[in-house]
Amino acid sequence: MLILMKQDAHEEEIAAVVAAVEAMGYQARSIPGGQRTAVGVVGNDRRVDSTKIEGLSGVLEVVHVSAPYKLVSREWKAEDTVIQLSNGTKIGGPNVCIMGGPCAVEDRDQILTSAEHVRAAGATVLRGGTFKPRSSPYAFQGLGLEGLKLLREAGDRFGLAIVTEALDVDSAERIAEHADIIQIGARNMANYPLLRHLGKMKKPILLKRGMSATIKELLLAAEYILSEGNEAVMLCERGIRSFDDSTRNVFDIAALAVMKSLSHLPTVADPSHGTGRRDKVIPMARAAVAAGADGLIVEMHPNPNKALSDGAQSLDPEQFRVLVQDVARVAHAIDRGIERR
């Protein structure tokens, strides 16, 4: 439920509404706006009786939010959420943010070279796995804390924000000390204790859609984070599983447009995992921007054929440069630009 206050409502009237909501056993969130303040009601799993609220002084209207996800919905917040990173990069605004880098940080030379190419191509965020969730226990698991420090060093040297994946609460705490964005992978989208913990960390979160998750389930996962107070969440489409093995996953372009219509949170597309094929990454990146994605997260390796993980879907530096140029043209065609620093 969303309680819209009158333009001339006093602080005392807003406080009285908040107190009335809390007396009913719910949480009240004051939402200052350009023209008026709204008070959001959360903590309910069914329709709230609004008769006790409608007659209070200063109340203009009570709006019942129909979506099961409240805080992430456009019913709750009509304007787009914009997330700003430490290097000035904005995600969710008029420009498209591009994140690039290797699937995994392998050594110092590899990640510094990757960062140099990411910066030269015009991207503003460096990605790199440090704690790696792998299907096989015998596959490369990442460098852990050592890799995280190398990733931060590379980002700082080239003026790039950094994003890397957390596997659990412990790795999330370590990552929060170094990274600008904590990524939650598809396997952890429904790890609700972890999501609640992230909501208390006040750090930008890149939440990837689960391999078989519906859009509704993704939005409800984001709701877990927002319900704990962290509103800096990005929704990431990374492909879903299918019976067809032509590509690694089915890259759901329509999901980007659907998420934009349902939620105010920024949307990010991952055409690398979405296709699993190097030759399909650039076309799908162009399509994602055309569909309204606010950002792209793309795997790029200085030498993909020698990558320790996901080499088959990683671009080389020249291909990454072409991707940035191509999506810039698509963005321009729909009156957007590419986020630059």
C-alpha positions, 0 to 999 in steps of 0.5 A, spaced: 500 500 500 502 506 498 499 513 502 500 519 498 500 525 502 497 532 500 502 537 497 502 541 503 502 536 508 506 537 515 511 533 518 507 532 524 501 529 519 506 525 515 509 522 522 502 521 524 500 516 518 507 513 519 505 511 527 498 509 524 501 504 520 506 501 525 500 501 530 497 496 525 503 491 525 506 494 519 513 497 517 512 504 514 517 507 509 517 515 508 518 516 500 520 524 499 518 526 492 518 532 488 511 535 489 509 530 495 511 525 500 508 518 500 508 513 505 509 506 503 507 500 507 511 493 507 511 487 511 504 485 509 502 479 505 495 481 504 491 487 502 491 492 508 485 495 511 486 502 509 479 505 512 484 507 518 488 511 514 484 514 509 481 519 514 487 522 517 489 529 516 494 530 510 492 524 506 490 525 499 489 518 496 491 510 498 493 506 492 493 499 493 500 495 490 497 489 486 504 486 485 507 481 490 513 485 490 512 491 492 518 495 493 521 493 486 515 495 482 513 501 478 507 502 482 511 503 488 516 508 484 514 510 477 521 514 476 527 509 474 532 508 480 539 510 478 545 507 481 552 511 482 559 508 483 565 510 486 568 512 479 562 516 477 559 511 473 551 511 473 547 505 471 539 506 470 540 513 467 540 515 460 546 512 458 548 505 457 553 502 462 558 497 459 562 492 464 567 488 461 573 483 463 575 476 464 570 470 467 576 469 472 582 473 475 588 468 473 594 472 475 596 480 475 598 481 468 592 478 465 587 482 469 592 489 468 592 487 461 584 486 461 583 492 465 587 496 460 583 494 454 576 495 457 578 502 459 581 503 452 574 500 448 570 505 452 567 501 458 567 504 465 566 497 469 571 491 470 568 485 471 572 479 474 571 472 478 575 471 484 570 466 488 568 462 482 562 457 483 564 451 478 559 445 476 565 441 477 569 441 483 576 440 479 575 446 475 579 452 477 575 455 483 578 462 482 584 466 486 579 468 492 582 474 496 588 474 492 584 475 486 580 480 489 586 485 491 588 484 484 582 486 481 581 492 485 589 494 483 587 493 476 580 498 477 584 503 480 590 503 475 585 505 470 579 508 473 574 503 473 569 501 478 569 493 479 564 488 480 565 480 482 561 475 484 559 473 492 558 465 493 556 466 500 556 471 506 563 470 508 565 472 501 560 477 500 563 481 506 570 480 503 568 483 496 564 489 500 571 491 502 574 492 495 569 492 490 564 497 487 558 492 485 557 485 489 554 480 483 549 474 485 550 469 480 544 465 477 545 459 482 544 464 488 538 468 486 534 464 491 539 464 497 534 468 501 539 468 507 544 471 503 539 476 499 537 479 506 544 479 508 546 483 502 540 488 504 543 490 510 550 491 507 548 498 503 552 496 497 550 496 489 548 489 488 548 485 481 542 480 481 542 475 476 536 471 474 536 464 476 537 458 470 530 456 470 527 462 474 521 466 472 521 474 471 516 474 477 521 470 481 527 474 480 523 480 482 521 477 488 528 475 490 530 483 489 524 484 494 528 480 499 534 485 498 530 492 498 526 489 504 532 490 508 534 497 506 538 496 500 535 500 494 541 499 489 539 493 486 540 491 478 536 486 475 541 481 470 538 477 464 543 472 463 539 466 459 535 461 462 535 453 460 532 450 454 531 443 451 535 446 445 543 446 445 544 450 439 547 456 445 549 455 452 542 458 454 536 461 451 538 469 452 531 472 453 531 479 450 523 480 452 525 479 459 529 486 459 523 489 456 518 486 461 522 488 467 523 495 465 515 495 465 514 492 471 520 495 475 524 501 476 530 498 478 536 498 472 536 492 468 543 489 465 544 484 460 549 478 460 550 476 452 556 472 454 552 467 459 546 468 455 549 465 449 555 461 451 558 463 444 563 468 442 560 469 435 553 471 438 555 475 443 556 482 439 549 481 436 545 479 442 549 485 446 546 490 440 539 487 441 539 487 448 541 495 448 535 496 443 530 492 448 532 497 453 538 494 457 541 499 462 547 496 462 551 490 459 556 485 462 561 482 457 566 477 458 573 479 455 580 476 455 586 478 452 587 471 450 580 467 450 583 460 447 588 460 454 582 462 459 582 458 465 574 458 464 569 460 459 574 461 453 569 459 448 564 465 450 569 470 451 571 476 446 578 478 445 580 485 446 579 487 438 572 484 438 570 487 445 572 494 442 567 493 436 562 491 441 562 498 444 562 501 438 556 497 435 552 498 441 554 505 441 550 506 435 544 502 437 544 506 443 544 513 439 538 510 435 534 510 441 536 517 443 541 514 449 548 514 449 554 510 452 556 511 459 563 514 459 568 517 464 
